[in-house]
């Protein structure tokens, strides 16, 4: 999940070990990855247009037989006041990727 990607809405992303950038002006500082729960916890950059400095949970899901889409994500929680709140406030429903992101589909990602 590292590199440059585009989602199925045409939005571009750059993801590194420490940052998740939604081009052109939204940045998340990645704090931890839970490999069992398959989610990242991030701190919203102070320069983000909304919810600056708060915490975000980014749930991820891997897809099979859906090329060119190999994985997807859900900004499950994006305005938590603490890391603990971001972890526990809401969980994406991976069994239903078309509606498991708060009633919406996971954003599908392809490599650029």
C-alpha positions as CSV (number, residue, x, y, z in Angstrom):
1,X,0.0,0.0,0.0
2,X,3.0,2.3,-0.5
3,X,3.3,4.5,-3.5
4,X,1.1,6.5,-5.8
5,X,-2.6,5.5,-6.3
6,X,-5.8,6.7,-7.8
7,X,-9.2,5.8,-6.4
8,X,-12.4,5.0,-8.3
9,X,-13.5,8.6,-8.0
10,X,-10.3,9.9,-9.8
11,X,-8.7,11.2,-6.6
12,X,-4.9,10.8,-6.4
13,X,-3.0,9.7,-3.3
14,X,0.6,9.3,-2.2
15,X,1.2,6.9,0.7
16,X,4.5,6.4,2.5
17,X,5.5,4.8,5.8
18,X,4.7,8.0,7.6
19,X,2.2,10.0,5.5
20,X,-1.1,9.5,3.6
21,X,-1.6,12.4,1.2
22,X,-4.9,12.9,-0.6
23,X,-3.8,15.3,-3.4
24,X,-3.5,18.1,-3.2
25,X,-4.1,19.5,0.2
26,X,-5.1,16.8,2.7
27,X,-2.4,15.0,4.7
28,X,-2.6,12.4,7.4
29,X,0.5,11.6,9.6
30,X,0.4,7.8,10.0
31,X,0.9,6.9,13.7
32,X,0.3,3.1,13.7
33,X,-1.1,0.2,11.7
34,X,-3.1,-2.6,13.3
35,X,-2.5,-5.7,11.1
36,X,-5.1,-7.7,12.9
37,X,-7.8,-5.1,12.6
38,X,-6.5,-3.9,9.2
39,X,-6.6,-0.2,10.0
40,X,-4.3,2.8,10.3
41,X,-4.5,5.5,13.0
42,X,-3.4,8.9,11.8
43,X,-3.2,12.5,12.9
44,X,-4.8,15.0,10.6
45,X,-2.2,17.6,9.5
46,X,-2.6,21.1,11.1
47,X,-3.0,22.5,7.5
48,X,-5.9,20.3,6.5
49,X,-9.0,22.3,5.5
50,X,-11.2,20.3,7.9
51,X,-10.6,18.7,11.3
52,X,-7.0,19.8,11.6
53,X,-5.0,18.1,14.4
54,X,-7.7,15.5,15.1
55,X,-7.3,11.8,14.6
56,X,-8.5,9.5,11.8
57,X,-9.0,5.8,11.5
58,X,-8.5,4.4,8.0
59,X,-9.8,0.9,7.5
60,X,-8.4,-1.0,4.6
61,X,-9.6,-4.1,2.7
62,X,-7.9,-6.2,0.1
63,X,-9.8,-7.3,-3.1
64,X,-9.4,-10.4,-5.2
65,X,-10.5,-10.7,-8.8
66,X,-11.3,-7.0,-9.1
67,X,-8.4,-5.8,-11.2
68,X,-7.2,-3.1,-11.5
69,X,-8.5,-2.5,-7.9
70,X,-6.4,-4.4,-5.4
71,X,-7.4,-2.8,-2.2
72,X,-9.8,-0.2,-0.8
73,X,-10.1,2.1,2.2
74,X,-12.6,3.8,4.4
75,X,-12.1,6.9,6.5
76,X,-14.1,5.3,9.2
77,X,-13.5,8.1,11.8
78,X,-11.9,11.4,10.8
79,X,-12.5,13.7,13.7
80,X,-11.7,11.8,16.9
81,X,-10.2,13.9,19.7
82,X,-7.8,11.1,20.9
83,X,-6.1,8.0,19.4
84,X,-8.2,5.8,21.7
85,X,-11.4,7.4,20.3
86,X,-10.2,6.9,16.7
87,X,-9.6,3.2,17.4
88,X,-12.9,2.5,19.1
89,X,-15.5,5.0,17.8
90,X,-16.5,3.2,14.7
91,X,-15.4,0.1,12.7
92,X,-15.9,-0.5,9.0
93,X,-18.0,-3.5,7.9
94,X,-15.7,-5.5,5.6
95,X,-18.3,-8.1,4.9
96,X,-20.2,-5.6,2.8
97,X,-17.6,-3.5,0.9
98,X,-20.4,-1.8,-1.1
99,X,-22.0,-0.2,2.0
100,X,-19.6,-1.0,4.9
101,X,-18.1,2.4,5.1
102,X,-20.8,4.1,7.1
103,X,-23.4,3.1,4.4
104,X,-21.1,4.0,1.5
105,X,-18.7,1.8,-0.5
106,X,-15.0,1.5,0.3
107,X,-12.9,3.7,-2.0
108,X,-11.2,1.3,-4.4
109,X,-7.5,1.9,-5.1
110,X,-5.3,1.2,-8.1
111,X,-1.6,1.8,-8.6
112,X,-0.6,4.8,-10.8
